[in-house]
Every structure is written in structure tokens, then in C-alpha cells.
Amino acid sequence: MEKKTVLTKIGIPRAMSYYNNFLFYYGFFKSLGVEVVLSDKTTTATINEGTKYVVSDTCFPIKVYAGHVINLLNKGCDVIFVPSIQSTGYKVNNCSKIRGLPEIIRNIINRPFIMIEPTLDKTENIGLYDFCKNTACQLGITDTKEIKKAMDAGWEMYNSFMEMTKSGISYNEALNNALNGKFVKKSVDIVKPLSVVIMAHGYNLFDERISLNLIKKLEKMGVKVYTSLNISREQQQEALKKLGEIQYWANELELTGCAAHYLLNKKVDGIIALSAFGCGPDSLMVDEISHHCKEKGMPLIHLTIDEHTGEAGFITRIEAFVDMLMRKKRNTLIQNAKPKAKADIINIKKEKILTGSAK
Amino acid sequence: METEQKLAEKEIKIRAKDRIIAWPRMGRIDIPLKALVQSLGAKVVIPPANSNEALELGVRNSIEGICLPYKLNLANYMMALDKGANTLMMFQAPGSCRLGNYTKMAQKTLKQMGYKFDMVIFDMYKSKMVQTLQAFWHVTHCLNPYCYYKGFSLGFNKLFAIDTAERLLFYTRPRELNKGDAEKCYHKWLKIADETNSVRKAKRLKKQVIEDFKKIPIDKDKKVPKVYLIGEFFVLLDPYTNQNIEKELGEMGVEVQRQIMFSDWLEHVLKPSIFYKKESHRERCVKYAKKYMKRAIGGECIETIGDTVYAAKHGIDGIIHISPFSCMPEIVAQNILPKVSKNENIPVLSLVLDEQTGKAGYITRIEAFIDLIKRRQQKYAI
């Protein structure tokens, strides 16, 4: 019997599920002995390239994804990993565009290339093991033991990455540490005058071009930023339950779960929602959270991004929001202070807060 | 969760006798559903047909990013509640698209606006005959099996009759000698179907419709281009939303064929799969779409692709694909369609509809497309 040729190189586009699951993929493929090739970081050229291929109504992240696939093909990598994540729980489905990612890529790009397209669909009982096995089979590896070992290796990398981010290390730092096999934990939490939580999908938030470096911009203004990576999935699920909502979308926890957690423990002063223009699920999730925010008196700003987002207008809106939070916090501090020591506290707090202001 | 639900039920306790039921409009579903619910002994309110006024009401009270069908559904609910309804019905199919979120959102919005009502949800995930019956029982508390038999057979027979009338209308309209005959006949039968009240008469409806349409004088030898209408379910069935595209096309002398019919879909959804012997529309679509799509991704995406391939192989001249703005499954379909169109050699026109679509520009595009099809026909004839 002729043996199937084993592919030794696989390209992963730096978009969509890369931002949440890359370390699992990396550990998995490395253990199988497959070399991983990444596309370059998103630039305006990537976006323009991707926009050429898809119809105009398609949402921004998909355009970026197409750009990354083209980038990989230009690099000479003709085996591309395009997973279809249909559902992550019983009746917890993903957005149609993520579910149909391989279908879109197959039909819009008219170049010869091999697409590795496993399916994860827990509603139809196709679990993670089947997902991994399918991937490996398409690569030409059929040894069950090896696949199981590779899955463990993937989990190990993913978990160490998650542990690091949970302790408060930034995304890029944690990614580099995990790739180099290091494990670093932050023990001291830096206290800043203001803190916000950003509710956004990983592929929007951690892509520095798409989010226009939102996290760094906020940190420059002296704002502590929490993201969905700072808390565990279980915490997110629990918080969502407490809020009385049901998880409907597969990647919903990044937004609603994360926002619900910080909304309930009152650790933050405001919520920033970042979503791509025309994103169907996001429009519902942000609405859901803004409903609860209104009840609890938590400020929320909804930023929408697309390929035309001007950076200047974006900064102005964030600055205005941060200024507003600052004023709100100052007022509540003054009101809560005891009348006796009021004058002193005003002076002290004013100084403290103003030093960390945006200006 | 359960205790919460019980509490909610206590809050709005409506006796079965006092129930006045309403549901959102979609195509001609109101006639069969009315027959069914009324024979179970409940009162019914039918919201007025979708119009600019309804759309405005819906847009004003819903969020920006939601799709067009929701806005119209919400307006239907509000209008029905204003008319005195106190029980709302809606079906949902989790996992398809944003449709699964409709009821949750509508409930929240309406409660915020101060309406008091009870919402009954039909969960249509895979065939669920038992659940549907339970929901009807919850609404009407009707225990008489004869009523159920009467209701369902009335409903289904009316539905089949209406769908037959619609199919015949599509065939007759471009060929009729006296303009407007087919349209008149169709409306006449809609009215008769609505008024029919006995199972015996309802069973005869379909035959009578066919006979009546045969009487309309038509030009049988006329060469008529055939166009498939595909796309999103709601937009296809609702004449207001699609700007009555079927009529416009028919008057241009084009035979419209629509594969998504309400009765087919309902039969497929309700009947347990063991009783379903012939190949359903969906199965056929999955088979034909295999070359382009390997998995279903929710909504009507796979139907759209499958129908296009099927049409190309069965002598159809063109495809018009309509979808509401920002409909997720249809955007995926739009991305795939150019390749299908090229490979299968069939022209495709994609139209995206939203609340601002101007009719003039819309008609121009359709006219241009029909011209293209006619020229193509001449080219192949030579």
C-alpha cells in the first residue's frame, strides 16, 4: 500500500482563532513534528489585499483573514490551516462567518493550495479529539498515540500561557514567554487611578493594527486595562449566569462574560466595547451588556472599527471617555468622604488623581 | 432557572379563556395558523401587513445593528399588542443565526416599554412535533383530540392550497393574455382559503385552485426566461420587504421559481425524519452544494448554493439572490456565489435589502439583469 506523504510545514494566518488558540496549535503541531509558519503582522497592505477578494458586506476580521492567507501564499507556504469552529457546546454556535471560514477561503482564492480544514462541532458530537485527529489525518499522520501526545503538549503550552496572562502579564509578553518555554508570574499588581475593562474578541483587541493599539494608548493615559485573558473561562461563565443571561454564541464569553465579571465585582470604573463594523453577534452582546450597565450605573463606550477608522477620531473618543471617568470618580470620592475631613481629602485625592490624568 | 421561570409565569398569569394570540407576519402564514389556533378555541389578532409605518416603528425601538426581519417582527408585536393581544407566538431555531436571539430581545424590549404579555416559543431545532403540540396545549389548554386533528388538517390543507396557488401564479403571470387575471385569481383563492371552515372543503381546495388557474387564457408558446429566486427565508416570503419582486418580474415577462416554500419547510421541520420518505429540499441542496461547501453553516446559506447549482443543471436562465443587510449566512453565500456562477455558467444578481432601499434603483438593476439573460438566450439560440 502506498503511504500518504506527510506534510511537514503548515501556515497559520495571524488572524481570527490565532489570537486565542495559537499556543494550542503551536504545541500540537510542534509535537507532531510539523513546522509552523506564521503570516506577517497585520498592516494596511494586508487589509487592502484582503479587501480585494471578499464582497464588500463581509465584516472586517474576515477581510483581514483573507489578507493573511494571501500573505502566506506569497511567502511560498501552500498548506494552510483554516479551522471551522462550529460550536463549543451543545447548541452554543458560532457566527456563520467563522463557521464557514474554510468555505469562504476555498471559494474566493483562485490559487492552488492545500487547506487543512478540521471541524469542531459539539452540537453534533464532534469534539476536540476529533478536531485534532482530523487535522493530523489531513496532514498525513494517523498514529493515535502521537496525536494524543500532541494534544497534551498543546494543552500544556496553552495553559501556561493562560496562567501567565491571568497573573496580569500582557498578551505579547506572555506569548513570547510561552514560545520560549519560560514561565513568569507577576506577583505585584500595579495600582492605577483608573481601570477599565475592554470587552472585545481576541482577534480584534490583540491585533495591534485592527484595534489601533488601544491597550497601549489607554495605558499611556494612566488607565489599568483588564481583558478577557485576565480571568478564567469558569469565572466568566459564572458571572454571566449571575447576571441572568444565557450564553448563546460560542465566542460570547470574551465579551459578555468578561464584562459581567467586572461589572459584578465593581473592580473597574468603566467598560469599553470594541467591535468590528457589521458584526452581527457583537451588536447583540453589546446591547445586552449596556442594558445591565444602565441599571448599575456603569459607564460604557462602544467603539466600532472598520478599515477606514481614522486614528485621530478614535483617540479623541477614548480621551473624552477617560476624562469623563476621571470626573465621575472624583465626584463620588468627594461625596463619600466624611464632611469633617472633606476639605483635606479633596486636596489629597485631587492631586493623586490628576497626576495620572490623560493630560 | 426553573424557579425564575415559574415566578415570571405567576407575574403574568393569563387564563386560557382570555388568551388573545398574535404572531409576527411572514408571507401567508397567517391564514393557516389562524385556522389552526381558532379551531383549538382561542382568539386571534392579526397585525396589519408590513408597511413603512410598521418599519418605522420597528426601527425606532430596536438596536442599530440588528437585521431587518427583527425590526419588522417587533413592529408586528407592538401593533398586535396595541390591538389587544396578550399572548405572542414565535418560533426559533438556536444555532442558525441571530434568529435564535429574536425572542429574548423582543421580550426584553417589550417589557421595558410596559407591555404585559406572555410569550410562547416554538423551538424548531430538528424535528420537534411533540414540543410544538405542547406549546399549542400551553396556549389553548385544549384537550379534545378532534380539535387538534381539525386544526392541523385545516392548517396544512390551506397551506398547501396557498402554495399551489402561488406556484401557479408564478407560471401564469408572464404568460397571461389579459394582464391582471392571474393576480385576481390568486387573491380570490386567498380569500376563499381564509374563509373555509371545514376539513372536507379544505381538502378540496388544492384541486379547485388548479382547475381555476387552468381557465385563465395564456399564451403557451411564449418564450419566457426562467429565473430562480433564492436567498434569506423571511425576505423571500414577505412581499413588503422584497418590494414585491415576484410581481415586478412577472410583469416583465419572466417566470419566477422559488424553491423555498413555506409548506415544504414546515413539513420538513415538523415531521419526524422516519416518516419523511422523499428527498427533502435541504438534502438535495446539501448534495448539489458539495463541490463548494462541505458543511452547513446555519441560516439558508447551503440552500442558496445548492439551489444555484441545481438551477444551472436544470435549464434555468438566471438567479436572483436577495438578503437583508448584514445577514451573516447570506454574506458567506455572497462570497461563494461568484465562483459558482463562473463554474456553472449561470448569471447571478445579488441584491441586499434594508430599510432605505429605493425602489427605482432596485428595479433598474433587475431590468438590466433580465436584459442580460435575454441576450444570453439569443446568443445561445444562434
Interface residues (C-beta under 8 A of the other chain):
Chain A: V54 V55 D57 T58 C59 S84 Q86 S87 K91 N93 C95 S96 K97 R99 G100 P102 E103 I104 R106 N107 I108 N110 E117 T119 T123 G244 I246 Y248 G278 C279 G280 P281 D282 S283 L284 D287 H291
Chain B: E4 I63 E64 G65 I66 C67 P94 G95 S96 C97 R98 G100 N101 K104 M105 K108 Y125 Y292 M293 K294 R295 I297 G298 G299 C301 F325 S326 M328 P329 I331 V332 Q334 N335 I336 P338 K339 V340 S350 V352
